[in-house]
Amino acid sequence: MKPDVVRHSRLVCLVSDEEMRFIDNYLRKYKIENKSRWMRETLLTFIHQNLDQDYPTLFNEHDMRR
């Protein structure tokens, strides 16, 4: 198990009441108790997946599909 990471940077995001209800319902449905951890993991997973897809290649997609 890796050691605990000390987090010093704060990230703030404002959502509407409707968005908050949507998030809270999701967390309740899937029995997620740690909202901060879930939000962090969800955001970082999304970013990581996009970076993998946007990885620079030698040729553009059109040329590779020929």
The first five atom37 places (N, CA, C, CB, O) and aatype in JSON, in Angstrom:
{
  "aatype": [12, 11, 14, 3, 19, 19, 1, 8, 15, 1, 10, 19, 4, 10, 19, 15, 3, 6, 6, 12, 1, 13, 9, 3, 2, 18, 10, 1, 11, 18, 11, 9, 6, 2, 11, 15, 1, 17, 12, 1, 6, 16, 10, 10, 16, 13, 9, 8, 5, 2, 10, 3, 5, 3, 18, 14, 16, 10, 13, 2, 6, 8, 3, 12, 1, 1],
  "atom_mask": [
    [1, 1, 1, 1, 1],
    [1, 1, 1, 1, 1],
    [1, 1, 1, 1, 1],
    [1, 1, 1, 1, 1],
    [1, 1, 1, 1, 1],
    [1, 1, 1, 1, 1],
    [1, 1, 1, 1, 1],
    [1, 1, 1, 1, 1],
    [1, 1, 1, 1, 1],
    [1, 1, 1, 1, 1],
    [1, 1, 1, 1, 1],
    [1, 1, 1, 1, 1],
    [1, 1, 1, 1, 1],
    [1, 1, 1, 1, 1],
    [1, 1, 1, 1, 1],
    [1, 1, 1, 1, 1],
    [1, 1, 1, 1, 1],
    [1, 1, 1, 1, 1],
    [1, 1, 1, 1, 1],
    [1, 1, 1, 1, 1],
    [1, 1, 1, 1, 1],
    [1, 1, 1, 1, 1],
    [1, 1, 1, 1, 1],
    [1, 1, 1, 1, 1],
    [1, 1, 1, 1, 1],
    [1, 1, 1, 1, 1],
    [1, 1, 1, 1, 1],
    [1, 1, 1, 1, 1],
    [1, 1, 1, 1, 1],
    [1, 1, 1, 1, 1],
    [1, 1, 1, 1, 1],
    [1, 1, 1, 1, 1],
    [1, 1, 1, 1, 1],
    [1, 1, 1, 1, 1],
    [1, 1, 1, 1, 1],
    [1, 1, 1, 1, 1],
    [1, 1, 1, 1, 1],
    [1, 1, 1, 1, 1],
    [1, 1, 1, 1, 1],
    [1, 1, 1, 1, 1],
    [1, 1, 1, 1, 1],
    [1, 1, 1, 1, 1],
    [1, 1, 1, 1, 1],
    [1, 1, 1, 1, 1],
    [1, 1, 1, 1, 1],
    [1, 1, 1, 1, 1],
    [1, 1, 1, 1, 1],
    [1, 1, 1, 1, 1],
    [1, 1, 1, 1, 1],
    [1, 1, 1, 1, 1],
    [1, 1, 1, 1, 1],
    [1, 1, 1, 1, 1],
    [1, 1, 1, 1, 1],
    [1, 1, 1, 1, 1],
    [1, 1, 1, 1, 1],
    [1, 1, 1, 1, 1],
    [1, 1, 1, 1, 1],
    [1, 1, 1, 1, 1],
    [1, 1, 1, 1, 1],
    [1, 1, 1, 1, 1],
    [1, 1, 1, 1, 1],
    [1, 1, 1, 1, 1],
    [1, 1, 1, 1, 1],
    [1, 1, 1, 1, 1],
    [1, 1, 1, 1, 1],
    [1, 1, 1, 1, 1]
  ],
  "atom_positions": [
    [[0.84, -1.18, 0.0], [0.0, 0.0, 0.0], [0.89, 1.25, 0.0], [-0.96, 0.0, 1.23], [1.87, 1.32, 0.74]],
    [[0.54, 2.2, -0.83], [1.38, 3.4, -0.89], [1.08, 4.35, 0.28], [1.17, 4.13, -2.24], [-0.04, 4.36, 0.79]],
    [[2.06, 5.11, 0.69], [1.85, 6.02, 1.83], [0.83, 7.12, 1.49], [3.19, 6.67, 2.26], [0.61, 7.45, 0.33]],
    [[0.25, 7.66, 2.52], [-0.71, 8.75, 2.33], [-0.04, 9.95, 1.68], [-1.34, 9.15, 3.67], [1.09, 10.3, 2.0]],
    [[-0.76, 10.56, 0.79], [-0.27, 11.74, 0.09], [-0.8, 12.97, 0.82], [-0.7, 11.74, -1.43], [-1.99, 13.04, 1.16]],
    [[0.06, 13.92, 1.07], [-0.36, 15.17, 1.71], [-0.81, 16.12, 0.6], [0.79, 15.8, 2.59], [-0.04, 16.42, -0.32]],
    [[-2.02, 16.57, 0.69], [-2.58, 17.47, -0.32], [-2.66, 18.88, 0.26], [-3.98, 16.99, -0.8], [-3.25, 19.11, 1.31]],
    [[-2.04, 19.82, -0.46], [-2.02, 21.2, 0.0], [-2.85, 22.12, -0.89], [-0.6, 21.7, 0.07], [-3.26, 23.2, -0.46]],
    [[-3.09, 21.71, -2.11], [-3.8, 22.56, -3.07], [-5.29, 22.28, -3.02], [-3.25, 22.33, -4.5], [-5.73, 21.13, -2.95]],
    [[-6.05, 23.35, -3.07], [-7.5, 23.24, -3.02], [-8.08, 23.57, -4.4], [-8.1, 24.18, -1.93], [-7.6, 24.47, -5.09]],
    [[-9.1, 22.83, -4.77], [-9.8, 23.05, -6.02], [-11.27, 23.27, -5.68], [-9.61, 21.85, -7.01], [-11.89, 22.43, -5.03]],
    [[-11.83, 24.38, -6.11], [-13.2, 24.72, -5.79], [-14.02, 24.75, -7.07], [-13.29, 26.08, -5.04], [-13.59, 25.3, -8.09]],
    [[-15.2, 24.16, -7.0], [-16.08, 24.1, -8.16], [-17.5, 24.41, -7.7], [-16.0, 22.7, -8.87], [-17.99, 23.79, -6.75]],
    [[-18.15, 25.34, -8.37], [-19.53, 25.66, -8.02], [-20.48, 24.92, -8.95], [-19.78, 27.19, -8.09], [-20.24, 24.83, -10.16]],
    [[-21.55, 24.39, -8.37], [-22.57, 23.69, -9.16], [-23.94, 24.23, -8.79], [-22.51, 22.14, -8.92], [-24.12, 24.83, -7.73]],
    [[-24.88, 24.03, -9.66], [-26.25, 24.48, -9.38], [-26.9, 23.51, -8.39], [-27.09, 24.56, -10.7], [-26.36, 22.43, -8.12]],
    [[-28.04, 23.89, -7.86], [-28.78, 23.01, -6.94], [-29.16, 21.71, -7.64], [-30.06, 23.73, -6.41], [-29.07, 20.63, -7.05]],
    [[-29.57, 21.81, -8.88], [-29.96, 20.62, -9.65], [-28.76, 19.68, -9.85], [-30.55, 21.04, -11.02], [-28.89, 18.47, -9.71]],
    [[-27.61, 20.25, -10.18], [-26.41, 19.44, -10.36], [-26.0, 18.77, -9.04], [-25.25, 20.31, -10.9], [-25.56, 17.63, -9.03]],
    [[-26.16, 19.5, -7.94], [-25.81, 18.94, -6.64], [-26.74, 17.78, -6.28], [-25.89, 20.02, -5.55], [-26.27, 16.77, -5.75]],
    [[-28.01, 17.9, -6.56], [-28.95, 16.8, -6.32], [-28.58, 15.59, -7.17], [-30.4, 17.24, -6.61], [-28.64, 14.45, -6.71]],
    [[-28.21, 15.85, -8.41], [-27.79, 14.79, -9.33], [-26.57, 14.04, -8.78], [-27.47, 15.38, -10.73], [-26.54, 12.81, -8.77]],
    [[-25.59, 14.78, -8.32], [-24.37, 14.19, -7.75], [-24.71, 13.43, -6.47], [-23.32, 15.29, -7.46], [-24.26, 12.29, -6.28]],
    [[-25.48, 14.04, -5.59], [-25.83, 13.39, -4.32], [-26.61, 12.1, -4.55], [-26.65, 14.34, -3.44], [-26.39, 11.11, -3.85]],
    [[-27.51, 12.1, -5.52], [-28.26, 10.89, -5.84], [-27.35, 9.78, -6.34], [-29.34, 11.19, -6.88], [-27.51, 8.62, -5.98]],
    [[-26.39, 10.15, -7.17], [-25.43, 9.18, -7.69], [-24.61, 8.58, -6.54], [-24.49, 9.85, -8.72], [-24.45, 7.36, -6.46]],
    [[-24.1, 9.44, -5.67], [-23.29, 8.96, -4.54], [-24.11, 8.05, -3.62], [-22.74, 10.15, -3.75], [-23.6, 7.05, -3.13]],
    [[-25.32, 8.4, -3.39], [-26.19, 7.58, -2.55], [-26.49, 6.23, -3.21], [-27.51, 8.33, -2.25], [-26.44, 5.18, -2.56]],
    [[-26.79, 6.26, -4.5], [-27.12, 5.04, -5.25], [-25.97, 4.04, -5.2], [-27.47, 5.37, -6.71], [-26.18, 2.84, -5.01]],
    [[-24.75, 4.53, -5.38], [-23.59, 3.65, -5.43], [-22.84, 3.58, -4.09], [-22.64, 4.11, -6.51], [-21.72, 3.09, -4.01]],
    [[-23.5, 4.08, -3.03], [-22.97, 4.0, -1.67], [-21.54, 4.53, -1.55], [-23.02, 2.56, -1.19], [-20.69, 3.91, -0.92]],
    [[-21.32, 5.67, -2.17], [-20.02, 6.33, -2.11], [-20.06, 7.3, -0.93], [-19.68, 7.08, -3.45], [-20.87, 8.22, -0.9]],
    [[-19.18, 7.07, 0.03], [-19.2, 7.87, 1.24], [-18.2, 9.02, 1.23], [-18.92, 7.0, 2.43], [-18.41, 10.03, 1.9]],
    [[-17.14, 8.87, 0.47], [-16.1, 9.91, 0.44], [-16.23, 10.7, -0.86], [-14.68, 9.27, 0.57], [-15.67, 10.33, -1.89]],
    [[-16.98, 11.79, -0.8], [-17.25, 12.6, -1.98], [-15.98, 13.22, -2.55], [-18.25, 13.7, -1.64], [-15.81, 13.27, -3.77]],
    [[-15.1, 13.69, -1.7], [-13.86, 14.32, -2.15], [-12.99, 13.34, -2.93], [-13.08, 14.87, -0.95], [-12.49, 13.65, -4.01]],
    [[-12.82, 12.16, -2.38], [-12.02, 11.13, -3.07], [-12.65, 10.75, -4.4], [-11.87, 9.88, -2.18], [-11.96, 10.63, -5.4]],
    [[-13.97, 10.55, -4.4], [-14.67, 10.19, -5.64], [-14.49, 11.29, -6.71], [-16.17, 9.96, -5.35], [-14.22, 10.99, -7.87]],
    [[-14.66, 12.53, -6.31], [-14.53, 13.64, -7.24], [-13.11, 13.71, -7.8], [-14.9, 14.97, -6.56], [-12.92, 13.89, -9.01]],
    [[-12.14, 13.58, -6.95], [-10.74, 13.63, -7.36], [-10.42, 12.48, -8.33], [-9.81, 13.56, -6.13], [-9.83, 12.71, -9.39]],
    [[-10.81, 11.26, -7.97], [-10.53, 10.11, -8.82], [-11.27, 10.2, -10.16], [-10.92, 8.83, -8.11], [-10.72, 9.84, -11.2]],
    [[-12.5, 10.68, -10.13], [-13.28, 10.81, -11.36], [-12.65, 11.84, -12.29], [-14.72, 11.21, -11.03], [-12.51, 11.58, -13.49]],
    [[-12.28, 12.96, -11.77], [-11.67, 14.03, -12.56], [-10.32, 13.57, -13.13], [-11.49, 15.29, -11.71], [-10.07, 13.74, -14.32]],
    [[-9.47, 13.01, -12.29], [-8.15, 12.6, -12.75], [-8.22, 11.44, -13.74], [-7.28, 12.22, -11.56], [-7.41, 11.37, -14.66]],
    [[-9.16, 10.53, -13.56], [-9.34, 9.44, -14.52], [-9.74, 9.99, -15.88], [-10.4, 8.44, -14.02], [-9.22, 9.56, -16.91]],
    [[-10.67, 10.93, -15.88], [-11.11, 11.55, -17.14], [-9.94, 12.24, -17.84], [-12.25, 12.57, -16.87], [-9.75, 12.07, -19.05]],
    [[-9.17, 13.0, -17.1], [-8.02, 13.71, -17.68], [-7.0, 12.71, -18.21], [-7.36, 14.64, -16.62], [-6.48, 12.89, -19.32]],
    [[-6.72, 11.69, -17.46], [-5.73, 10.68, -17.88], [-6.18, 9.99, -19.17], [-5.52, 9.63, -16.77], [-5.36, 9.79, -20.08]],
    [[-7.44, 9.64, -19.27], [-7.96, 8.99, -20.48], [-7.85, 9.92, -21.69], [-9.41, 8.57, -20.28], [-7.48, 9.47, -22.78]],
    [[-8.16, 11.18, -21.51], [-8.05, 12.13, -22.62], [-6.61, 12.35, -23.05], [-8.67, 13.46, -22.24], [-6.33, 12.48, -24.24]],
    [[-5.71, 12.39, -22.09], [-4.3, 12.54, -22.44], [-3.81, 11.34, -23.23], [-3.44, 12.73, -21.18], [-3.02, 11.49, -24.17]],
    [[-4.26, 10.15, -22.86], [-3.88, 8.96, -23.61], [-4.39, 9.02, -25.05], [-4.42, 7.7, -22.92], [-3.69, 8.64, -25.98]],
    [[-5.6, 9.51, -25.23], [-6.2, 9.6, -26.57], [-5.55, 10.69, -27.4], [-7.7, 9.85, -26.48], [-5.48, 10.58, -28.62]],
    [[-5.09, 11.74, -26.76], [-4.51, 12.88, -27.47], [-3.0, 12.8, -27.6], [-4.88, 14.15, -26.77], [-2.34, 13.77, -27.95]],
    [[-2.46, 11.64, -27.32], [-1.02, 11.47, -27.36], [-0.52, 11.81, -28.77], [-0.62, 10.03, -26.96], [-1.09, 11.32, -29.75]],
    [[0.52, 12.62, -28.9], [0.99, 13.02, -30.23], [1.51, 11.82, -31.03], [2.09, 14.09, -30.1], [2.18, 10.94, -30.49]],
    [[1.18, 11.81, -32.29], [1.64, 10.75, -33.18], [2.42, 11.37, -34.33], [0.45, 9.9, -33.71], [2.35, 12.58, -34.57]],
    [[3.14, 10.54, -35.03], [3.93, 11.01, -36.14], [3.05, 11.43, -37.32], [4.91, 9.93, -36.58], [3.37, 12.37, -38.04]],
    [[1.93, 10.72, -37.5], [1.01, 10.99, -38.6], [-0.36, 11.35, -38.04], [0.91, 9.78, -39.55], [-0.72, 10.94, -36.94]],
    [[-1.11, 12.12, -38.82], [-2.46, 12.43, -38.35], [-3.37, 11.22, -38.57], [-3.03, 13.67, -39.08], [-3.0, 10.28, -39.27]],
    [[-4.55, 11.25, -37.97], [-5.45, 10.1, -37.99], [-5.86, 9.72, -39.42], [-6.69, 10.4, -37.16], [-5.93, 8.53, -39.75]],
    [[-6.11, 10.71, -40.26], [-6.53, 10.45, -41.64], [-5.45, 9.66, -42.39], [-6.82, 11.79, -42.38], [-5.77, 8.69, -43.08]],
    [[-4.21, 10.05, -42.27], [-3.11, 9.35, -42.95], [-2.94, 7.93, -42.43], [-1.8, 10.12, -42.77], [-2.59, 7.03, -43.2]],
    [[-3.19, 7.72, -41.16], [-3.01, 6.39, -40.58], [-4.12, 5.43, -41.01], [-2.97, 6.48, -39.04], [-3.91, 4.22, -41.02]],
    [[-5.27, 5.95, -41.38], [-6.39, 5.11, -41.76], [-6.35, 4.71, -43.25], [-7.69, 5.82, -41.46], [-7.18, 3.91, -43.68]],
    [[-5.44, 5.24, -43.99], [-5.35, 4.93, -45.43], [-4.93, 3.52, -45.66], [-4.39, 5.85, -46.12], [-4.8, 3.09, -46.8]]
  ]
}
